[in-house]
Amino acid sequence: MLTHITQTPGQCGGRPCIRGMRIRVSDILEMLAENVSVSEILEDFPDLELEDIQACLLFAARRTDFPRLTA
């Protein structure tokens, strides 16, 4: 699923995008955080697929999975 996320130098400042398009992962995550529904996002971005949005969520989840330190 993470193959939907690409990072290309010179495109969107090297930020993670969806399938090489100029739709940044952060844009999709921000829309979801602002309570925009998945169906609305898919309507606004007809080139997106449901799997793209799921890949954004998985990408974010993996980026926040920090090792737990114990003393």
N, C-alpha and C positions, 0 to 999 in steps of 0.2 A: 504494500500500500504506500510506503514511503517513496516509491519510485515516482509518485505523482508530484513530489516536491523537488524542485531543481534550484540550483544556485549557479548563476552565470555571471562572471565578472563583467562589469559594464552594463548589466541589465538591472534596473531598479537598485543601483548602488550595490550590487552583489547580494542583496537580501533574498531570502527564500521566496520563491514564486511557485505557482502551480503550473506544471507541465510546460515550462518554458514561456508561458504567457506573461504578460505584464500585470498579473493579478497577484499581489503579495499575500503571503500567508498571514501576515499581521493585519491586513485589511479585512480578511475573512474573520479572523479571531475577534477583531474589534467590533465588527457587525454583530457577531453572535453575542458578545458581551453586552451590546446595546439592545439586546432582545429582538434583533431582526430575525425573523424565522428563516429556516433553511429554504422553504419554498420561495420566500421573497428574494433571497440571495440568488437562487437558481433562475428566477424570473429576470432579475436585473443583469445577470451575467449568463447569457444563454450558452456560452461555450463551456461553462462549468458543469460538472457531473456531481452527483451525490458523493461518490467516492473521493472526489477532490476535497470536499468539506471534511469528510471523515479523516482524510490524510492530514489535513491541517490540525485537527484535534489531536491525532496521534503524535504528530511532530511536536506540538506544544507539550503534550504529556511527557514525552521522552526528554525534552529539554529541561523539564523541571524535576526530573528524577535524580535528586542529589543523594550521594551516599550518606548514610547516617553515621555520625561520629559519636563514639561513646568514650567516656573518660575512665 
